[in-house]
Amino acid sequence: MSGWYAVFRKETANFFVSPIAYAVIASFLLISGFFFWANVSLMSLISLQAANNPMISQRINLTDVVIRPLIQNMSIILLFLMPLLTMRLFSEEKKSGSIELLLTYPITDLGVLMGKFLSAGLVLVVMLAGTFSFPLLLLMLGEPDMGTLISGYLGLLLMGGAFMALGIFLSSLTENQIVAAAISFGAALLFWVMSWTSSFSGEKLGAILRQLSILEHLDTFHKGVLSLVDISFFVLFTAFFLFLTLRSLEAYRWRG
Amino acid sequence: MAMIEVDGLTKYYGRLAAIRDVNFRVGSGEIVGFLGPNGAGKTTTMRILTCFSPASSGGAKILGLDVNTDSLSIRKKMGYLPENIPLYGWMRVRAYLDFVARAKKIPAGQRAQEIDRVAASVGLDQVMGKIIRWLSKGYRQRVGLAQALLGDPPILILDEPTIGLDPIQIREIRNLIKSFSRNRTVILSTHILPEVSEICDRVIIINKGTIVAEDTPANLTKSFGKSTRCQLVVRAPAAEVTTLLTSFPGVLTARPATDSVNGETAVIIEASPGKDIRPALARAVHEKGWDLLELRPIHVSLEDVFIDLVTEEIEESSASEGLEKMEVAS
Protein backbone atom coordinates (compact mmCIF):
# COMPACT_ATOMS: atom_id res chain seq x y z
CA MET A 1 0.00 0.00 0.00
CA SER A 2 3.07 2.18 0.01
CA GLY A 3 2.72 5.53 -1.69
CA TRP A 4 -1.01 5.79 -1.04
CA TYR A 5 -0.57 9.13 0.71
CA ALA A 6 0.66 10.95 -2.41
CA VAL A 7 -2.41 9.76 -4.33
CA PHE A 8 -4.69 10.52 -1.37
CA ARG A 9 -3.40 14.12 -1.23
CA LYS A 10 -3.82 14.59 -4.97
CA GLU A 11 -7.35 13.17 -5.06
CA THR A 12 -8.42 15.14 -2.00
CA ALA A 13 -7.04 18.30 -3.59
CA ASN A 14 -8.99 17.47 -6.74
CA PHE A 15 -12.23 17.02 -4.76
CA PHE A 16 -11.83 20.35 -3.02
CA VAL A 17 -10.28 22.35 -5.88
CA SER A 18 -13.05 21.37 -8.23
CA PRO A 19 -16.57 22.07 -6.99
CA ILE A 20 -17.42 18.35 -6.81
CA ALA A 21 -16.95 17.96 -3.07
CA TYR A 22 -18.73 21.23 -2.27
CA ALA A 23 -21.66 20.41 -4.55
CA VAL A 24 -22.10 16.92 -3.14
CA ILE A 25 -21.65 17.97 0.48
CA ALA A 26 -23.98 20.95 0.08
CA SER A 27 -26.73 18.84 -1.51
CA PHE A 28 -26.37 16.23 1.18
CA LEU A 29 -26.55 18.76 4.02
CA LEU A 30 -29.44 20.63 2.43
CA ILE A 31 -31.60 17.55 1.98
CA SER A 32 -30.64 16.03 5.35
CA GLY A 33 -31.41 19.36 6.96
CA PHE A 34 -34.79 19.42 5.28
CA PHE A 35 -35.63 15.95 6.59
CA PHE A 36 -34.39 16.84 10.07
CA TRP A 37 -36.54 19.95 10.15
CA ALA A 38 -39.55 18.02 8.85
CA ASN A 39 -39.08 15.25 11.42
CA VAL A 40 -38.61 17.63 14.33
CA SER A 41 -41.68 19.63 13.27
CA LEU A 42 -43.69 16.41 13.07
CA MET A 43 -42.42 15.45 16.51
CA SER A 44 -43.52 18.77 18.01
CA LEU A 45 -46.90 18.54 16.29
CA ILE A 46 -47.73 15.04 17.55
CA SER A 47 -46.32 15.83 20.99
CA LEU A 48 -48.77 18.71 21.23
CA GLN A 49 -51.66 16.53 20.12
CA ALA A 50 -50.63 13.78 22.52
CA ALA A 51 -50.22 16.13 25.45
CA ASN A 52 -53.72 15.28 26.71
CA ASN A 53 -53.36 11.57 26.18
CA PRO A 54 -50.75 9.94 28.43
CA MET A 55 -51.23 6.58 26.66
CA ILE A 56 -49.94 7.98 23.38
CA SER A 57 -47.39 10.37 24.80
CA GLN A 58 -45.56 7.49 26.45
CA ARG A 59 -45.09 5.83 23.10
CA ILE A 60 -43.76 8.90 21.33
CA ASN A 61 -40.02 9.29 21.51
CA LEU A 62 -37.23 11.16 19.68
CA THR A 63 -35.55 8.00 18.43
CA ASP A 64 -38.59 6.71 16.58
CA VAL A 65 -39.89 9.98 15.23
CA VAL A 66 -36.68 11.89 14.47
CA ILE A 67 -33.45 9.89 14.60
CA ARG A 68 -34.40 6.67 12.86
CA PRO A 69 -36.21 8.30 9.90
CA LEU A 70 -33.40 10.85 9.60
CA ILE A 71 -30.74 8.15 9.34
CA GLN A 72 -32.86 6.16 6.90
CA ASN A 73 -33.30 9.24 4.73
CA MET A 74 -29.61 10.06 4.88
CA SER A 75 -28.74 6.57 3.67
CA ILE A 76 -31.00 7.03 0.67
CA ILE A 77 -29.40 10.40 -0.11
CA LEU A 78 -26.00 8.69 0.08
CA LEU A 79 -27.23 6.10 -2.39
CA PHE A 80 -27.83 8.94 -4.84
CA LEU A 81 -24.69 10.93 -4.12
CA MET A 82 -21.90 8.38 -3.66
CA PRO A 83 -21.69 7.51 -7.39
CA LEU A 84 -21.02 11.21 -8.05
CA LEU A 85 -18.00 11.09 -5.76
CA THR A 86 -16.50 7.94 -7.20
CA MET A 87 -17.39 8.22 -10.88
CA ARG A 88 -14.30 10.14 -11.94
CA LEU A 89 -11.71 8.37 -9.77
CA PHE A 90 -10.41 6.02 -12.44
CA SER A 91 -12.40 6.87 -15.55
CA GLU A 92 -11.01 10.42 -15.68
CA GLU A 93 -7.43 9.14 -15.50
CA LYS A 94 -8.15 6.54 -18.13
CA LYS A 95 -9.64 9.09 -20.47
CA SER A 96 -6.81 11.60 -20.13
CA GLY A 97 -4.17 8.87 -20.18
CA SER A 98 -2.66 10.07 -16.92
CA ILE A 99 -3.22 6.60 -15.48
CA GLU A 100 -0.30 5.43 -17.62
CA LEU A 101 2.01 7.79 -15.80
CA LEU A 102 0.43 7.11 -12.42
CA LEU A 103 0.93 3.37 -12.80
CA THR A 104 4.62 3.79 -13.67
CA TYR A 105 5.44 5.68 -10.48
CA PRO A 106 6.86 3.52 -7.69
CA ILE A 107 3.43 3.09 -6.06
CA THR A 108 1.72 -0.30 -5.88
CA ASP A 109 -1.69 -0.66 -7.50
CA LEU A 110 -3.10 -1.15 -4.01
CA GLY A 111 -1.49 2.15 -2.97
CA VAL A 112 -3.12 3.96 -5.90
CA LEU A 113 -6.49 2.38 -5.13
CA MET A 114 -6.39 3.08 -1.40
CA GLY A 115 -5.30 6.68 -2.00
CA LYS A 116 -8.38 7.19 -4.14
CA PHE A 117 -10.72 5.19 -1.90
CA LEU A 118 -9.65 6.99 1.25
CA SER A 119 -9.91 10.43 -0.35
CA ALA A 120 -13.54 9.71 -1.29
CA GLY A 121 -13.87 8.37 2.26
CA LEU A 122 -12.65 11.69 3.61
CA VAL A 123 -15.37 13.53 1.69
CA LEU A 124 -17.92 11.08 3.10
CA VAL A 125 -16.66 11.70 6.64
CA VAL A 126 -16.81 15.48 6.13
CA MET A 127 -20.33 15.05 4.77
CA LEU A 128 -21.48 13.01 7.77
CA ALA A 129 -19.64 15.28 10.22
CA GLY A 130 -21.60 18.19 8.76
CA THR A 131 -24.82 16.60 10.03
CA PHE A 132 -23.56 16.30 13.62
CA SER A 133 -25.37 19.53 14.37
CA PHE A 134 -28.66 17.60 14.25
CA PRO A 135 -27.89 15.17 17.09
CA LEU A 136 -26.20 18.00 19.00
CA LEU A 137 -29.43 19.99 18.82
CA LEU A 138 -31.38 16.95 19.97
CA LEU A 139 -28.94 16.47 22.85
CA MET A 140 -29.46 20.06 23.94
CA LEU A 141 -33.26 19.84 23.74
CA GLY A 142 -34.03 16.30 24.78
CA GLU A 143 -32.68 12.89 25.51
CA PRO A 144 -32.02 11.05 22.26
CA ASP A 145 -30.88 7.45 22.36
CA MET A 146 -27.11 7.69 21.93
CA GLY A 147 -26.83 4.02 20.97
CA THR A 148 -29.14 4.45 18.00
CA LEU A 149 -27.30 7.59 16.94
CA ILE A 150 -23.88 5.95 17.07
CA SER A 151 -24.94 2.74 15.37
CA GLY A 152 -26.89 4.75 12.79
CA TYR A 153 -23.87 6.83 11.87
CA LEU A 154 -21.63 3.76 11.82
CA GLY A 155 -24.11 2.16 9.44
CA LEU A 156 -24.01 5.25 7.19
CA LEU A 157 -20.20 5.17 7.13
CA LEU A 158 -20.00 1.45 6.36
CA MET A 159 -22.69 1.68 3.72
CA GLY A 160 -21.02 4.73 2.18
CA GLY A 161 -17.74 2.80 2.05
CA ALA A 162 -19.47 -0.10 0.33
CA PHE A 163 -21.00 2.22 -2.28
CA MET A 164 -17.61 3.85 -2.78
CA ALA A 165 -15.91 0.51 -3.42
CA LEU A 166 -18.65 -0.45 -5.86
CA GLY A 167 -18.43 2.94 -7.59
CA ILE A 168 -14.63 2.87 -7.83
CA PHE A 169 -14.74 -0.59 -9.34
CA LEU A 170 -17.22 0.50 -12.00
CA SER A 171 -15.21 3.67 -12.60
CA SER A 172 -12.17 1.50 -13.33
CA LEU A 173 -14.09 -0.27 -16.09
CA THR A 174 -14.91 2.72 -18.24
CA GLU A 175 -13.40 5.92 -19.58
CA ASN A 176 -16.74 7.68 -19.33
CA GLN A 177 -17.66 9.29 -16.03
CA ILE A 178 -21.37 9.45 -16.79
CA VAL A 179 -21.42 5.75 -17.61
CA ALA A 180 -19.54 5.03 -14.38
CA ALA A 181 -22.02 7.10 -12.35
CA ALA A 182 -25.11 5.66 -14.03
CA ILE A 183 -24.01 2.05 -13.59
CA SER A 184 -22.83 2.68 -10.02
CA PHE A 185 -26.21 4.14 -9.13
CA GLY A 186 -28.04 1.30 -10.85
CA ALA A 187 -25.92 -1.37 -9.18
CA ALA A 188 -26.18 0.26 -5.76
CA LEU A 189 -29.96 0.56 -6.08
CA LEU A 190 -30.17 -3.08 -7.14
CA PHE A 191 -28.23 -4.17 -4.05
CA TRP A 192 -30.48 -1.91 -2.01
CA VAL A 193 -33.78 -3.41 -3.10
CA MET A 194 -32.62 -6.96 -3.70
CA SER A 195 -34.54 -8.37 -0.75
CA TRP A 196 -37.91 -7.07 -2.04
CA THR A 197 -38.17 -10.06 -4.33
CA SER A 198 -37.26 -12.56 -1.62
CA SER A 199 -40.87 -13.24 -0.65
CA PHE A 200 -41.76 -14.70 -4.04
CA SER A 201 -38.41 -15.94 -5.35
CA GLY A 202 -38.35 -19.26 -3.56
CA GLU A 203 -36.86 -20.27 -0.26
CA LYS A 204 -33.19 -20.75 -1.16
CA LEU A 205 -32.86 -17.91 -3.65
CA GLY A 206 -34.85 -15.68 -1.35
CA ALA A 207 -32.44 -16.30 1.50
CA ILE A 208 -29.46 -15.50 -0.72
CA LEU A 209 -31.08 -12.32 -2.04
CA ARG A 210 -31.89 -11.24 1.51
CA GLN A 211 -28.29 -11.78 2.54
CA LEU A 212 -27.06 -9.69 -0.39
CA SER A 213 -29.45 -6.86 0.22
CA ILE A 214 -28.01 -3.67 1.69
CA LEU A 215 -31.35 -2.60 3.15
CA GLU A 216 -31.62 -5.85 5.07
CA HIS A 217 -28.20 -5.39 6.67
CA LEU A 218 -28.76 -1.72 7.37
CA ASP A 219 -31.85 -2.45 9.41
CA THR A 220 -30.01 -3.52 12.57
CA PHE A 221 -27.93 -0.32 12.52
CA HIS A 222 -31.16 1.71 12.39
CA LYS A 223 -32.48 -0.21 15.35
CA GLY A 224 -29.38 0.64 17.37
CA VAL A 225 -27.96 -2.86 17.25
CA LEU A 226 -24.35 -3.54 16.32
CA SER A 227 -24.39 -6.99 14.80
CA LEU A 228 -21.20 -8.69 13.74
CA VAL A 229 -22.97 -10.24 10.74
CA ASP A 230 -24.06 -6.89 9.37
CA ILE A 231 -20.73 -5.15 10.03
CA SER A 232 -18.97 -8.07 8.32
CA PHE A 233 -21.34 -7.79 5.36
CA PHE A 234 -20.35 -4.20 4.64
CA VAL A 235 -16.65 -4.81 5.29
CA LEU A 236 -16.65 -7.83 2.97
CA PHE A 237 -18.74 -6.03 0.36
CA THR A 238 -16.19 -3.19 0.34
CA ALA A 239 -13.18 -5.54 0.31
CA PHE A 240 -14.70 -7.58 -2.51
CA PHE A 241 -15.18 -4.61 -4.82
CA LEU A 242 -11.77 -3.17 -3.96
CA PHE A 243 -10.32 -6.56 -4.86
CA LEU A 244 -12.20 -6.52 -8.17
CA THR A 245 -10.81 -3.04 -8.83
CA LEU A 246 -7.26 -4.34 -8.35
CA ARG A 247 -7.98 -7.12 -10.84
CA SER A 248 -9.47 -4.57 -13.22
CA LEU A 249 -6.30 -2.45 -12.96
CA GLU A 250 -4.20 -5.51 -13.63
CA ALA A 251 -6.28 -6.34 -16.68
CA TYR A 252 -5.88 -2.74 -17.82
CA ARG A 253 -2.12 -3.12 -17.56
CA TRP A 254 -2.22 -6.27 -19.67
CA ARG A 255 -4.26 -4.60 -22.34
CA GLY A 256 -2.18 -1.41 -22.23
CA MET B 1 27.32 -2.99 -18.35
CA ALA B 2 24.17 -2.81 -20.39
CA MET B 3 21.64 -0.59 -18.64
CA ILE B 4 18.76 -2.06 -20.59
CA GLU B 5 18.70 -5.61 -21.91
CA VAL B 6 15.71 -6.74 -23.91
CA ASP B 7 15.41 -10.40 -24.84
CA GLY B 8 12.80 -11.91 -27.09
CA LEU B 9 10.16 -9.41 -26.03
CA THR B 10 6.75 -10.28 -27.45
CA LYS B 11 3.39 -8.71 -26.76
CA TYR B 12 0.07 -9.86 -28.10
CA TYR B 13 -3.13 -7.86 -28.13
CA GLY B 14 -5.63 -10.61 -28.60
CA ARG B 15 -4.24 -12.53 -31.54
CA LEU B 16 -2.37 -9.62 -33.01
CA ALA B 17 1.30 -9.35 -32.09
CA ALA B 18 2.19 -5.72 -31.42
CA ILE B 19 5.85 -6.64 -31.06
CA ARG B 20 7.48 -9.93 -31.86
CA ASP B 21 10.82 -11.18 -30.53
CA VAL B 22 12.40 -7.79 -29.98
CA ASN B 23 16.02 -7.88 -28.77
CA PHE B 24 18.34 -4.99 -28.06
CA ARG B 25 20.82 -3.64 -25.55
CA VAL B 26 21.34 -0.09 -24.43
CA GLY B 27 24.59 0.85 -22.76
CA SER B 28 25.22 3.39 -20.04
CA GLY B 29 25.03 7.00 -21.19
CA GLU B 30 23.65 6.14 -24.60
CA ILE B 31 20.83 8.01 -26.34
CA VAL B 32 18.92 5.53 -28.43
CA GLY B 33 16.31 6.58 -30.92
CA PHE B 34 13.35 4.34 -31.53
CA LEU B 35 12.26 4.93 -35.05
CA GLY B 36 9.25 3.53 -36.80
CA PRO B 37 5.98 4.36 -38.48
CA ASN B 38 2.85 4.79 -36.36
CA GLY B 39 1.69 1.47 -34.99
CA ALA B 40 5.11 -0.15 -35.33
CA GLY B 41 5.32 -1.11 -31.66
CA LYS B 42 7.40 1.73 -30.25
CA THR B 43 4.93 2.67 -27.53
CA THR B 44 4.25 -0.97 -26.70
CA THR B 45 7.95 -1.61 -26.14
CA MET B 46 8.27 1.51 -24.00
CA ARG B 47 5.24 0.57 -21.92
CA ILE B 48 6.84 -2.77 -21.14
CA LEU B 49 10.16 -1.16 -20.22
CA THR B 50 8.43 1.33 -17.90
CA CYS B 51 6.63 -1.53 -16.15
CA PHE B 52 3.24 -0.15 -17.15
CA SER B 53 2.32 -3.24 -19.08
CA PRO B 54 3.65 -6.80 -18.86
CA ALA B 55 5.04 -8.64 -21.89
CA SER B 56 3.35 -11.77 -23.26
CA SER B 57 6.71 -13.51 -23.42
CA GLY B 58 10.37 -12.70 -23.32
CA GLY B 59 11.87 -10.38 -20.79
CA ALA B 60 13.64 -7.15 -20.17
CA LYS B 61 16.21 -6.23 -17.57
CA ILE B 62 16.83 -2.69 -16.51
CA LEU B 63 19.91 -2.02 -14.41
CA GLY B 64 20.01 -5.78 -13.94
CA LEU B 65 16.46 -5.84 -12.49
CA ASP B 66 13.70 -7.84 -14.12
CA VAL B 67 10.64 -5.86 -15.26
CA ASN B 68 8.32 -8.66 -14.19
CA THR B 69 9.60 -9.22 -10.67
CA ASP B 70 11.32 -5.99 -9.61
CA SER B 71 8.81 -3.57 -11.07
CA LEU B 72 8.76 -1.19 -8.10
CA SER B 73 12.55 -0.89 -7.83
CA ILE B 74 12.80 -0.22 -11.55
CA ARG B 75 10.06 2.41 -11.43
CA LYS B 76 12.08 4.32 -8.82
CA LYS B 77 14.98 4.59 -11.23
CA MET B 78 13.09 5.52 -14.32
CA GLY B 79 11.68 8.72 -15.72
CA TYR B 80 8.89 8.30 -18.26
CA LEU B 81 7.21 10.78 -20.54
CA PRO B 82 4.26 9.14 -22.31
CA GLU B 83 3.01 10.28 -25.66
CA ASN B 84 0.58 13.24 -25.43
CA ILE B 85 1.92 14.14 -21.94
CA PRO B 86 -1.06 13.34 -19.73
CA LEU B 87 -0.81 15.85 -16.89
CA TYR B 88 -3.37 16.89 -14.29
CA GLY B 89 -4.61 20.09 -15.91
CA TRP B 90 -6.34 21.39 -12.80
CA MET B 91 -3.15 21.42 -10.73
CA ARG B 92 -0.62 24.20 -10.43
CA VAL B 93 2.85 23.34 -11.68
CA ARG B 94 4.44 23.32 -8.23
CA ALA B 95 1.65 21.26 -6.67
CA TYR B 96 1.88 18.79 -9.54
CA LEU B 97 5.63 18.39 -9.22
CA ASP B 98 5.17 18.03 -5.47
CA PHE B 99 2.71 15.21 -6.08
CA VAL B 100 5.16 13.49 -8.44
CA ALA B 101 8.02 13.94 -5.96
CA ARG B 102 5.89 12.30 -3.27
CA ALA B 103 4.82 9.54 -5.64
CA LYS B 104 8.47 8.93 -6.48
CA LYS B 105 9.21 8.76 -2.75
CA ILE B 106 11.70 11.59 -2.65
CA PRO B 107 12.36 12.20 1.07
CA ALA B 108 10.50 15.18 2.54
CA GLY B 109 13.71 17.06 3.34
CA GLN B 110 14.92 17.04 -0.27
CA ARG B 111 11.59 17.49 -2.02
CA ALA B 112 11.43 21.27 -2.35
CA GLN B 113 15.08 21.49 -3.34
CA GLU B 114 14.73 18.73 -5.95
CA ILE B 115 11.62 20.38 -7.44
CA ASP B 116 13.43 23.70 -7.74
CA ARG B 117 16.49 22.05 -9.28
CA VAL B 118 14.46 20.21 -11.92
CA ALA B 119 12.24 23.21 -12.63
CA ALA B 120 15.28 25.38 -13.21
CA SER B 121 16.91 22.78 -15.46
CA VAL B 122 13.92 22.65 -17.81
CA GLY B 123 13.13 26.36 -17.57
CA LEU B 124 9.90 26.20 -15.58
CA ASP B 125 10.83 28.61 -12.79
CA GLN B 126 8.65 31.39 -14.21
CA VAL B 127 5.43 29.36 -14.33
CA MET B 128 5.57 27.38 -11.08
CA GLY B 129 2.40 29.03 -9.77
CA LYS B 130 0.39 28.67 -12.98
CA ILE B 131 -2.39 26.18 -13.55
CA ILE B 132 -1.16 23.49 -15.95
CA ARG B 133 -4.26 23.63 -18.16
CA TRP B 134 -3.50 27.23 -19.15
CA LEU B 135 0.14 26.62 -20.07
CA SER B 136 1.26 26.57 -23.69
CA LYS B 137 2.03 23.24 -25.29
CA GLY B 138 5.75 23.91 -25.04
CA TYR B 139 5.54 24.57 -21.32
CA ARG B 140 3.36 21.53 -20.77
CA GLN B 141 6.04 19.49 -22.51
CA ARG B 142 8.55 20.93 -20.07
CA VAL B 143 6.34 20.00 -17.13
CA GLY B 144 6.22 16.50 -18.60
CA LEU B 145 9.99 16.41 -18.84
CA ALA B 146 10.30 17.81 -15.31
CA GLN B 147 8.14 15.05 -13.83
CA ALA B 148 10.29 12.48 -15.63
CA LEU B 149 13.49 14.07 -14.32
CA LEU B 150 12.36 14.31 -10.69
CA GLY B 151 14.41 12.05 -8.47
CA ASP B 152 17.32 12.13 -10.91
CA PRO B 153 16.57 8.77 -12.55
CA PRO B 154 19.47 7.13 -14.42
CA ILE B 155 17.11 6.01 -17.18
CA LEU B 156 14.75 8.15 -19.19
CA ILE B 157 12.13 6.88 -21.58
CA LEU B 158 10.52 9.53 -23.74
CA ASP B 159 7.69 8.69 -26.12
CA GLU B 160 7.63 11.20 -28.96
CA PRO B 161 8.88 14.09 -26.86
CA THR B 162 8.64 16.71 -29.60
CA ILE B 163 5.31 15.82 -31.19
CA GLY B 164 2.96 18.74 -31.73
CA LEU B 165 5.49 21.47 -31.01
CA ASP B 166 6.48 24.34 -33.28
CA PRO B 167 9.99 24.34 -34.79
CA ILE B 168 11.42 26.66 -32.15
CA GLN B 169 9.96 24.63 -29.30
CA ILE B 170 11.22 21.45 -30.95
CA ARG B 171 14.73 22.83 -30.98
CA GLU B 172 14.43 23.91 -27.33
CA ILE B 173 13.17 20.52 -26.19
CA ARG B 174 15.86 18.75 -28.21
CA ASN B 175 18.55 20.87 -26.60
CA LEU B 176 17.07 20.09 -23.21
CA ILE B 177 17.13 16.37 -23.93
CA LYS B 178 20.71 16.65 -25.09
CA SER B 179 21.68 18.64 -22.02
CA PHE B 180 20.34 16.19 -19.48
CA SER B 181 21.39 13.07 -21.33
CA ARG B 182 25.04 13.41 -20.44
CA ASN B 183 25.06 11.00 -17.55
CA ARG B 184 21.84 9.18 -18.31
CA THR B 185 20.61 6.46 -20.56
CA VAL B 186 17.84 7.75 -22.78
CA ILE B 187 15.46 5.95 -25.07
CA LEU B 188 13.27 8.20 -27.15
CA SER B 189 10.81 7.29 -29.83
CA THR B 190 10.05 9.46 -32.76
CA HIS B 191 9.07 9.43 -36.37
CA ILE B 192 10.83 12.69 -37.06
CA LEU B 193 14.02 11.68 -38.81
CA PRO B 194 16.26 14.72 -38.38
CA GLU B 195 15.66 14.38 -34.67
CA VAL B 196 17.32 11.00 -34.65
CA SER B 197 20.41 12.00 -36.56
CA GLU B 198 20.69 15.10 -34.42
CA ILE B 199 20.48 13.68 -30.91
CA CYS B 200 20.81 9.93 -30.97
CA ASP B 201 23.95 7.85 -30.66
CA ARG B 202 22.19 4.86 -32.03
CA VAL B 203 18.99 4.15 -33.93
CA ILE B 204 16.72 1.17 -33.65
CA ILE B 205 14.31 1.01 -36.54
CA ILE B 206 11.21 -0.97 -35.73
CA ASN B 207 8.50 -1.89 -38.16
CA LYS B 208 5.43 -4.04 -37.67
CA GLY B 209 6.67 -5.21 -34.31
CA THR B 210 10.14 -6.34 -35.22
CA ILE B 211 13.49 -4.61 -35.32
CA VAL B 212 14.57 -4.16 -38.91
CA ALA B 213 17.80 -2.26 -38.35
CA GLU B 214 19.99 -1.13 -35.50
CA ASP B 215 23.10 1.02 -35.83
CA THR B 216 24.47 4.54 -35.57
CA PRO B 217 22.75 7.01 -37.88
CA ALA B 218 25.97 7.33 -39.90
CA ASN B 219 26.43 3.59 -40.36
CA LEU B 220 22.80 3.12 -41.25
CA THR B 221 22.98 5.56 -44.12
CA LYS B 222 26.23 3.92 -45.25
CA SER B 223 25.23 0.29 -45.15
CA PHE B 224 21.50 0.18 -45.50
CA GLY B 225 21.03 2.25 -48.60
CA LYS B 226 19.79 -0.08 -51.29
CA SER B 227 22.24 1.47 -53.70
CA THR B 228 24.73 4.23 -54.06
CA ARG B 229 23.55 7.11 -56.12
CA CYS B 230 25.27 9.71 -58.23
CA GLN B 231 24.34 12.38 -60.65
CA LEU B 232 26.00 12.61 -64.03
CA VAL B 233 25.78 15.64 -66.34
CA VAL B 234 27.30 15.30 -69.82
CA ARG B 235 27.01 17.19 -73.08
CA ALA B 236 25.58 14.46 -75.27
CA PRO B 237 22.23 13.35 -76.72
CA ALA B 238 20.01 11.86 -74.04
CA ALA B 239 19.26 8.68 -76.00
CA GLU B 240 22.92 7.81 -76.42
CA VAL B 241 23.68 8.44 -72.76
CA THR B 242 20.88 6.14 -71.75
CA THR B 243 22.09 3.39 -74.08
CA LEU B 244 25.58 3.63 -72.62
CA LEU B 245 24.37 3.58 -69.05
CA THR B 246 21.88 0.74 -69.27
CA SER B 247 24.58 -1.66 -70.37
CA PHE B 248 27.22 -0.23 -68.05
CA PRO B 249 28.49 -2.74 -65.44
CA GLY B 250 27.34 -1.93 -61.90
CA VAL B 251 24.53 0.42 -62.91
CA LEU B 252 21.14 -0.64 -61.64
CA THR B 253 18.98 2.12 -63.07
CA ALA B 254 19.53 5.38 -64.82
CA ARG B 255 16.85 7.98 -65.24
CA PRO B 256 17.03 11.48 -66.61
CA ALA B 257 17.00 14.08 -63.83
CA THR B 258 15.74 16.89 -66.04
CA ASP B 259 15.04 17.40 -69.72
CA SER B 260 18.08 18.12 -71.84
CA VAL B 261 18.92 21.79 -71.92
CA ASN B 262 21.53 23.13 -74.35
CA GLY B 263 22.48 19.57 -75.18
CA GLU B 264 23.31 18.87 -71.55
CA THR B 265 21.90 15.64 -70.25
CA ALA B 266 21.56 15.07 -66.52
CA VAL B 267 21.06 11.51 -65.32
CA ILE B 268 20.61 10.06 -61.84
CA ILE B 269 22.32 6.71 -61.60
CA GLU B 270 21.65 4.04 -59.04
CA ALA B 271 24.56 1.66 -58.74
CA SER B 272 25.09 -1.50 -56.73
CA PRO B 273 26.07 -0.68 -53.17
CA GLY B 274 29.66 -0.83 -52.02
CA LYS B 275 31.13 -0.11 -55.41
CA ASP B 276 32.23 3.26 -56.66
CA ILE B 277 31.51 3.33 -60.37
CA ARG B 278 32.52 6.96 -60.85
CA PRO B 279 36.11 6.39 -62.15
CA ALA B 280 34.93 3.84 -64.71
CA LEU B 281 32.04 6.09 -65.69
CA ALA B 282 34.33 9.08 -66.18
CA ARG B 283 36.63 7.05 -68.43
CA ALA B 284 33.71 5.78 -70.48
CA VAL B 285 32.35 9.29 -71.02
CA HIS B 286 35.82 10.45 -71.98
CA GLU B 287 36.26 7.59 -74.49
CA LYS B 288 32.97 8.54 -76.15
CA GLY B 289 34.35 12.02 -76.59
CA TRP B 290 31.56 13.70 -74.56
CA ASP B 291 32.17 16.61 -72.22
CA LEU B 292 31.89 15.55 -68.61
CA LEU B 293 30.25 18.48 -66.82
CA GLU B 294 29.37 16.99 -63.47
CA LEU B 295 29.71 13.71 -61.63
CA ARG B 296 28.83 13.79 -57.99
CA PRO B 297 27.58 11.31 -55.39
CA ILE B 298 24.11 11.82 -53.93
CA HIS B 299 24.20 10.98 -50.25
CA VAL B 300 21.63 8.62 -48.90
CA SER B 301 19.74 10.23 -46.06
CA LEU B 302 18.40 8.47 -43.03
CA GLU B 303 15.00 9.12 -44.48
CA ASP B 304 15.83 7.05 -47.56
CA VAL B 305 17.06 4.23 -45.36
CA PHE B 306 13.95 4.40 -43.24
CA ILE B 307 11.59 4.48 -46.20
CA ASP B 308 13.52 1.66 -47.86
CA LEU B 309 13.42 -0.55 -44.81
CA VAL B 310 9.82 0.12 -44.00
CA THR B 311 8.39 -0.09 -47.51
CA GLU B 312 10.46 -3.17 -48.31
CA GLU B 313 8.78 -4.94 -45.43
CA ILE B 314 5.36 -3.90 -46.60
CA GLU B 315 6.06 -5.02 -50.15
CA GLU B 316 7.34 -8.37 -48.94
CA SER B 317 4.44 -9.02 -46.65
CA SER B 318 1.81 -7.93 -49.13
CA ALA B 319 3.36 -10.24 -51.68
CA SER B 320 3.52 -13.24 -49.42
CA GLU B 321 0.61 -12.83 -47.03
CA GLY B 322 -1.87 -10.78 -48.97
CA LEU B 323 -3.11 -7.28 -48.37
CA GLU B 324 -5.57 -8.21 -45.68
CA LYS B 325 -2.93 -8.68 -43.01
CA MET B 326 -1.21 -5.45 -43.84
CA GLU B 327 -4.36 -3.52 -43.18
CA VAL B 328 -4.70 -5.10 -39.77
CA ALA B 329 -1.13 -4.22 -38.85
CA SER B 330 -1.34 -0.67 -40.03
Interface residues (C-beta under 8 A of the other chain):
Chain A: S2 G3 Y5 A6 V7 R9 K10 A13 N14 V17 S18 S96 G97 S98 I99 E100 L101 L102 L103 T104 Y105 P106 I107 T108 R253 W254 R255 G256
Chain B: Y13 R47 T50 C51 F52 S53 P54 L72 S73 R75 K76 M78 Y80 P82 N84 P86 L87 Y88 G89 W90 M91 A95 F99 V100 R102 A103 K104 K105 Q147
